[in-house]
Amino acid sequence: MSLDKDDVKKIAHLARLQIAEQDIPGYASNLSNILELVEQMNEVDTDNVTPMAHPTEAHQRLREDVVTETNQRDHFQKIAPAVENGLYLVPRVIE
């Protein structure tokens, strides 16, 4: 599919892009090449290809879920301006 000057102007308008008049032939050529590549990809027979979530079907290695820090809640709440029943009290934000 080949795009002409008017097609490029319309695409630029829809995308809210301002392009210089002398740049339009370059954009038309680049966009036409992209559309040709998409057409080539659409011609590939993918009927017997199984869809995959990830191209390598790799599994992410996760670390063990182990507590690595000591509980310092009491220490931090001692220096807090206002605490009640183990919760921080903050000024009301929404009325």
Backbone as JSON, one array per atom type, in Angstrom:
{
  "sequence": "MSLDKDDVKKIAHLARLQIAEQDIPGYASNLSNILELVEQMNEVDTDNVTPMAHPTEAHQRLREDVVTETNQRDHFQKIAPAVENGLYLVPRVIE",
  "N": [[0.85, -1.17, 0.0], [0.64, 2.11, -0.9], [1.2, 5.34, 0.25], [-0.01, 8.64, -0.33], [0.54, 12.21, -0.62], [-1.73, 13.51, 0.45], [-2.76, 11.53, 2.13], [-0.78, 11.38, 4.11], [-0.93, 13.94, 5.19], [-3.5, 13.81, 6.28], [-3.18, 11.77, 8.2], [-1.29, 13.01, 9.85], [-2.82, 15.14, 10.76], [-4.84, 13.76, 12.2], [-3.27, 12.66, 14.2], [-2.55, 14.88, 15.45], [-0.18, 16.22, 14.73], [2.27, 18.45, 13.6], [3.73, 18.83, 10.57], [6.39, 19.66, 8.37], [6.06, 20.87, 5.04], [8.03, 20.07, 3.2], [8.9, 17.72, 4.32], [7.0, 15.81, 3.95], [7.11, 13.93, 1.68], [9.13, 12.14, 2.59], [7.98, 11.11, 4.94], [5.8, 9.85, 3.78], [7.04, 7.85, 2.29], [8.35, 6.34, 4.34], [6.14, 5.53, 5.94], [4.72, 4.07, 4.03], [6.52, 1.97, 3.58], [6.42, 0.72, 6.09], [3.75, -0.14, 6.14], [3.84, -1.93, 4.0], [5.52, -3.88, 5.06], [3.88, -4.84, 7.11], [1.84, -5.95, 5.57], [3.31, -8.01, 4.33], [3.86, -9.57, 6.58], [1.27, -10.34, 7.25], [0.75, -12.14, 5.24], [2.01, -14.48, 5.94], [1.65, -17.88, 6.78], [0.12, -18.83, 9.62], [-1.4, -20.79, 10.75], [-0.8, -23.28, 11.96], [0.68, -22.59, 14.14], [1.35, -22.41, 17.51], [0.04, -20.22, 19.86], [1.99, -18.24, 22.11], [2.71, -17.14, 25.43], [5.1, -16.03, 26.05], [8.08, -15.63, 24.2], [10.24, -17.37, 24.77], [9.26, -19.05, 26.64], [10.18, -18.99, 29.23], [10.72, -19.32, 32.74], [10.42, -17.21, 35.49], [12.99, -16.79, 37.78], [12.61, -16.76, 41.16], [13.34, -15.27, 44.29], [13.6, -16.73, 47.58], [10.89, -16.26, 49.79], [11.63, -14.75, 52.4], [11.89, -13.31, 55.61], [14.02, -10.64, 56.08], [14.67, -8.47, 57.59], [14.52, -6.99, 60.83], [11.65, -6.51, 62.96], [10.76, -3.28, 63.4], [8.72, -1.71, 64.24], [7.75, -0.68, 66.73], [9.87, 0.98, 67.47], [9.82, 2.93, 65.42], [7.27, 3.97, 65.79], [7.52, 5.21, 68.22], [8.77, 7.59, 67.65], [6.94, 8.86, 66.12], [4.55, 11.48, 65.47], [1.83, 11.07, 66.24], [0.14, 8.28, 67.46], [-2.08, 5.51, 67.62], [-3.33, 2.61, 68.99], [-1.4, 1.07, 67.61], [-1.45, 2.21, 65.11], [-0.65, 4.81, 62.77], [-1.57, 8.13, 63.24], [-2.93, 10.57, 61.19], [-3.41, 13.87, 59.8], [-6.71, 14.81, 58.7], [-7.46, 14.55, 55.29], [-9.38, 14.56, 53.27], [-12.54, 16.03, 53.12]],
  "CA": [[0.0, 0.0, 0.0], [1.44, 3.31, -1.02], [0.51, 6.54, 0.73], [0.33, 9.86, -1.05], [0.69, 13.43, 0.17], [-2.97, 13.77, 1.18], [-2.87, 10.54, 3.21], [0.15, 11.77, 5.16], [-1.5, 15.12, 5.84], [-4.65, 13.39, 7.09], [-2.65, 11.04, 9.36], [-0.68, 14.0, 10.72], [-3.92, 15.87, 11.4], [-5.47, 12.89, 13.18], [-2.32, 12.47, 15.29], [-2.27, 16.22, 15.95], [1.22, 16.49, 14.5], [2.54, 19.44, 12.57], [4.92, 18.44, 9.81], [6.74, 20.6, 7.32], [5.65, 20.44, 3.69], [9.13, 19.38, 2.53], [9.12, 16.42, 4.96], [5.89, 14.89, 3.63], [7.52, 12.77, 0.87], [9.87, 11.2, 3.43], [7.01, 10.42, 5.79], [5.0, 8.97, 2.92], [7.87, 6.7, 1.96], [8.54, 5.53, 5.54], [4.87, 4.91, 6.32], [4.41, 3.05, 3.02], [7.38, 0.81, 3.86], [5.88, 0.05, 7.27], [2.52, -0.83, 5.74], [4.23, -3.08, 3.17], [6.02, -4.91, 5.97], [2.71, -5.43, 7.77], [1.19, -6.8, 4.56], [4.13, -9.22, 4.2], [3.65, -10.39, 7.78], [-0.08, -10.9, 7.18], [0.73, -13.23, 4.26], [2.63, -15.66, 6.52], [0.68, -18.86, 7.26], [0.33, -19.08, 11.06], [-2.47, -21.67, 11.21], [-0.3, -24.36, 12.8], [1.58, -22.03, 15.15], [0.7, -22.31, 18.81], [0.32, -18.94, 20.5], [2.77, -18.34, 23.34], [2.68, -15.94, 26.26], [6.45, -15.48, 26.03], [8.76, -16.35, 23.13], [11.15, -18.41, 25.23], [8.57, -19.85, 27.66], [11.07, -19.04, 30.39], [10.1, -19.06, 34.03], [11.22, -16.27, 36.25], [13.55, -17.31, 39.01], [12.26, -15.89, 42.26], [14.05, -15.53, 45.53], [12.75, -17.24, 48.63], [10.18, -15.23, 50.54], [12.15, -14.87, 53.76], [12.06, -12.04, 56.29], [15.45, -10.35, 56.22], [14.83, -7.34, 58.49], [13.81, -7.14, 62.1], [10.47, -5.67, 63.12], [11.11, -2.06, 64.11], [7.5, -0.91, 64.32], [7.69, 0.05, 68.0], [10.89, 2.03, 67.41], [9.36, 4.01, 64.54], [6.07, 4.6, 66.34], [7.92, 6.06, 69.35], [9.15, 8.92, 67.16], [5.84, 9.39, 65.32], [3.82, 12.52, 66.21], [0.59, 10.57, 66.85], [-0.1, 6.85, 67.24], [-3.15, 4.96, 68.45], [-3.56, 1.18, 68.76], [-0.47, 0.56, 66.62], [-1.66, 2.87, 63.81], [-0.23, 6.2, 62.7], [-2.67, 9.08, 63.07], [-2.56, 11.65, 60.28], [-4.5, 14.86, 59.65], [-7.73, 14.49, 57.7], [-7.14, 15.15, 54.0], [-10.62, 14.7, 52.5], [-13.67, 16.39, 53.98]],
  "C": [[0.89, 1.23, 0.0], [0.61, 4.52, -0.59], [0.94, 7.74, -0.09], [0.35, 11.04, -0.08], [-0.55, 13.7, 1.03], [-3.15, 12.8, 2.34], [-1.99, 10.93, 4.4], [-0.38, 12.99, 5.92], [-2.66, 14.73, 6.75], [-4.18, 12.65, 8.35], [-2.04, 12.03, 10.34], [-1.75, 14.8, 11.46], [-4.58, 15.03, 12.49], [-4.57, 12.69, 14.41], [-1.96, 13.81, 15.95], [-0.78, 16.55, 15.89], [1.35, 17.54, 13.4], [3.83, 19.04, 11.87], [5.14, 19.44, 8.69], [6.41, 20.01, 5.95], [6.77, 19.66, 2.99], [9.41, 18.0, 3.12], [8.06, 15.38, 4.58], [6.32, 13.72, 2.74], [8.29, 11.72, 1.67], [8.94, 10.41, 4.33], [6.19, 9.44, 4.97], [5.78, 7.7, 2.59], [8.03, 5.78, 3.17], [7.25, 4.81, 5.95], [4.46, 3.83, 5.31], [5.24, 1.79, 3.24], [6.87, 0.02, 5.06], [4.63, -0.75, 6.91], [2.82, -2.04, 4.85], [4.77, -4.21, 4.03], [4.87, -5.6, 6.69], [1.97, -6.35, 6.81], [1.97, -8.1, 4.36], [3.92, -10.14, 5.39], [2.26, -11.02, 7.79], [-0.17, -12.07, 6.22], [1.31, -14.53, 4.81], [1.54, -16.57, 7.09], [1.0, -19.21, 8.71], [-0.73, -20.03, 11.62], [-1.97, -22.74, 12.18], [0.68, -23.88, 13.87], [0.81, -21.86, 16.45], [1.05, -20.96, 19.44], [1.06, -19.14, 21.82], [2.64, -17.03, 24.12], [4.03, -15.24, 26.23], [7.25, -16.27, 25.0], [9.7, -17.46, 23.59], [10.51, -19.34, 26.25], [9.43, -20.02, 28.91], [10.27, -18.74, 31.66], [11.02, -18.15, 34.83], [11.71, -16.91, 37.55], [13.27, -16.32, 40.12], [13.06, -16.25, 43.49], [13.06, -16.1, 46.54], [12.13, -16.08, 49.38], [10.53, -15.38, 52.02], [12.29, -13.47, 54.35], [13.55, -11.8, 56.52], [15.7, -9.18, 57.17], [14.05, -7.59, 59.77], [12.64, -6.17, 62.15], [10.83, -4.47, 63.99], [9.91, -1.15, 64.3], [7.46, -0.08, 65.6], [8.68, 1.21, 68.01], [10.39, 3.21, 66.58], [8.12, 4.7, 65.1], [6.39, 5.46, 67.56], [8.23, 7.48, 68.87], [8.06, 9.55, 66.29], [5.09, 10.44, 66.13], [2.56, 12.0, 66.91], [0.36, 9.13, 66.44], [-1.23, 6.41, 68.15], [-3.39, 3.51, 68.04], [-2.65, 0.62, 67.65], [-0.62, 1.17, 65.24], [-1.18, 4.3, 63.88], [-1.47, 7.06, 62.49], [-2.16, 10.24, 62.22], [-3.7, 12.64, 60.18], [-5.45, 14.43, 58.53], [-7.42, 15.25, 56.41], [-8.41, 15.45, 53.22], [-11.75, 15.02, 53.47], [-14.94, 15.81, 53.45]]
}
